[in-house]
């Protein structure tokens, strides 16, 4: 983030979350209200190609909160755009691979919250709501090596659980 006269410039990211459900009750109501956000930015190359899903996500937002669905490349491009200085946002991703692409571009996230990553063929359940494959594991290890705290919390009132400890315990 840039600094000008003691004021931080850039997007005010209140939460970076991986949750393949994206905008749902907990995000739309509890997290958004508690974090006092103005905008939810869904960062997903796949979702940007699904017009129906984009419309549904915009309709799921609480009143007064704007929703944008953008590609990883667009996120990297707009991150330092002065038009977004001070805009309070939640960044939602469907997977850690896309988070790692943003971080590899030079954007650092101090912490990433993992809410849910559903099971599909080829993935292994490592926690109640988290299934990972090799690409996910590689991305999580990269983010951890960059100093990003990886914490599991489905809801804001849950205690934080360190993802790397969970992965170690699951022997993956």
C-alpha positions as CSV (number, residue, x, y, z in Angstrom):
1,X,0.0,0.0,0.0
2,X,1.1,3.5,-0.7
3,X,1.4,6.2,1.9
4,X,0.6,9.9,1.4
5,X,0.6,12.4,4.3
6,X,0.3,9.6,6.8
7,X,-2.8,8.1,5.2
8,X,-2.7,4.6,3.7
9,X,-3.8,4.5,0.1
10,X,-5.2,1.5,-1.7
11,X,-8.0,-0.9,-1.2
12,X,-8.9,-1.4,2.5
13,X,-9.0,-5.2,2.6
14,X,-10.9,-6.3,5.7
15,X,-10.9,-10.0,4.9
16,X,-9.4,-12.4,2.3
17,X,-11.5,-15.5,2.4
18,X,-11.4,-18.8,0.4
19,X,-14.9,-20.3,0.3
20,X,-16.2,-22.1,-2.7
21,X,-19.7,-21.1,-1.8
22,X,-18.7,-17.4,-2.1
23,X,-21.5,-15.2,-0.9
24,X,-23.8,-17.0,1.5
25,X,-25.5,-16.1,4.8
26,X,-22.4,-15.9,6.9
27,X,-20.5,-13.8,4.5
28,X,-23.5,-11.6,3.4
29,X,-24.8,-10.9,6.8
30,X,-22.3,-11.6,9.6
31,X,-18.8,-11.0,8.2
32,X,-19.9,-8.0,6.0
33,X,-21.7,-6.3,8.9
34,X,-19.0,-7.0,11.5
35,X,-16.2,-5.8,9.2
36,X,-18.2,-2.7,8.0
37,X,-17.5,-3.2,4.3
38,X,-18.7,-1.4,1.3
39,X,-17.9,-4.0,-1.4
40,X,-17.4,-7.7,-1.9
41,X,-15.0,-8.6,-4.6
42,X,-15.2,-12.1,-5.9
43,X,-11.9,-13.0,-7.5
44,X,-12.3,-16.0,-9.8
45,X,-11.4,-16.7,-13.4
46,X,-14.1,-19.4,-13.6
47,X,-16.9,-17.4,-12.0
48,X,-16.3,-14.4,-14.4
49,X,-17.3,-16.7,-17.3
50,X,-20.5,-17.8,-15.6
51,X,-23.1,-15.0,-16.2
52,X,-25.8,-16.7,-14.2
53,X,-23.6,-17.2,-11.2
54,X,-22.4,-13.6,-11.4
55,X,-26.0,-12.3,-11.3
56,X,-26.8,-14.6,-8.4
57,X,-23.8,-13.4,-6.4
58,X,-24.8,-9.8,-7.0
59,X,-28.3,-10.5,-5.8
60,X,-27.0,-12.3,-2.7
61,X,-25.2,-9.2,-1.4
62,X,-26.7,-7.3,1.5
63,X,-28.3,-3.9,0.8
64,X,-25.8,-1.1,0.3
65,X,-22.9,-3.5,-0.5
66,X,-21.7,-3.6,-4.1
67,X,-20.4,-6.9,-5.6
68,X,-17.8,-7.2,-8.3
69,X,-16.8,-10.5,-9.9
70,X,-13.4,-10.1,-11.5
71,X,-10.5,-12.2,-12.8
72,X,-7.2,-12.7,-11.0
73,X,-5.5,-10.4,-13.6
74,X,-8.1,-7.7,-13.0
75,X,-7.6,-7.9,-9.2
76,X,-3.9,-7.4,-9.7
77,X,-4.6,-4.4,-12.1
78,X,-7.1,-2.6,-9.8
79,X,-5.3,-3.3,-6.5
80,X,-3.4,0.0,-6.6
81,X,-5.9,2.0,-8.6
82,X,-6.5,5.3,-6.8
83,X,-10.3,5.0,-7.5
84,X,-10.4,2.4,-4.8
85,X,-8.4,4.2,-2.1
86,X,-9.9,3.5,1.2
87,X,-12.8,1.3,-0.1
88,X,-13.5,-1.3,2.6
89,X,-13.7,-4.8,1.0
90,X,-13.9,-8.5,1.5
91,X,-12.0,-10.5,-1.2
92,X,-13.6,-13.8,-1.8
93,X,-11.7,-16.6,-3.7
94,X,-12.9,-20.1,-4.5
95,X,-9.5,-21.7,-4.2
96,X,-5.9,-21.0,-2.9
97,X,-4.3,-21.3,-6.3
98,X,-5.8,-18.0,-7.4
99,X,-4.9,-16.4,-4.0
100,X,-1.3,-17.5,-4.6
101,X,-1.3,-15.9,-8.1
102,X,-2.3,-12.6,-6.6
103,X,0.4,-12.9,-4.0
104,X,3.0,-13.8,-6.6
105,X,2.2,-10.5,-8.4
106,X,3.5,-8.7,-5.4
107,X,0.3,-8.1,-3.4
108,X,0.8,-9.4,0.2
109,X,-2.1,-10.7,2.3
110,X,-1.1,-10.9,6.0
111,X,-3.9,-13.4,6.6
112,X,-6.2,-15.6,4.6
113,X,-9.4,-17.1,6.1
114,X,-10.5,-20.5,4.8
115,X,-14.2,-21.1,5.2
116,X,-15.1,-24.0,2.9
117,X,-13.5,-26.0,0.1
118,X,-15.9,-28.7,-0.9
119,X,-15.0,-32.3,-1.8
120,X,-14.7,-33.3,-5.4
121,X,-13.0,-36.3,-7.1
122,X,-9.2,-36.2,-6.5
123,X,-9.4,-34.2,-3.3
124,X,-8.8,-35.3,0.3
125,X,-10.8,-34.1,3.3
126,X,-8.4,-32.5,5.8
127,X,-11.0,-30.8,8.0
128,X,-14.7,-30.8,8.4
129,X,-15.3,-28.4,5.5
130,X,-12.0,-28.4,3.7
131,X,-10.9,-30.8,0.9
132,X,-7.6,-30.2,-0.9
133,X,-5.7,-31.6,-3.9
134,X,-2.0,-31.3,-4.8
135,X,-2.5,-27.8,-6.5
136,X,-4.3,-26.5,-3.3
137,X,-1.5,-27.9,-1.1
138,X,1.2,-26.3,-3.2
139,X,-0.6,-23.0,-3.1
140,X,-1.1,-23.2,0.7
141,X,2.6,-24.0,1.3
142,X,3.6,-21.1,-1.0
143,X,1.3,-18.7,0.9
144,X,2.6,-20.0,4.3
145,X,6.2,-19.5,3.1
146,X,5.3,-15.9,2.2
147,X,4.3,-15.3,5.9
148,X,0.6,-15.4,5.3
149,X,-1.4,-16.6,8.2
150,X,-3.7,-19.4,7.0
151,X,-6.6,-19.7,9.4
152,X,-9.7,-21.8,9.3
153,X,-12.9,-20.2,10.6
154,X,-16.3,-21.0,9.1
155,X,-18.0,-18.2,11.0
156,X,-16.5,-15.1,12.6
157,X,-17.2,-16.3,16.1
158,X,-15.2,-19.5,15.7
159,X,-11.8,-19.8,17.2
160,X,-9.0,-19.6,14.6
161,X,-7.5,-22.9,13.6
162,X,-4.1,-22.9,11.9
163,X,-4.4,-24.6,8.5
164,X,-0.8,-25.7,8.4
165,X,-1.3,-27.6,11.7
166,X,-4.4,-29.2,10.2
167,X,-2.5,-30.3,7.1
168,X,0.3,-31.7,9.2
169,X,-2.1,-33.7,11.3
170,X,-3.8,-35.0,8.2
171,X,-0.4,-36.0,6.9
172,X,-0.7,-34.2,3.5
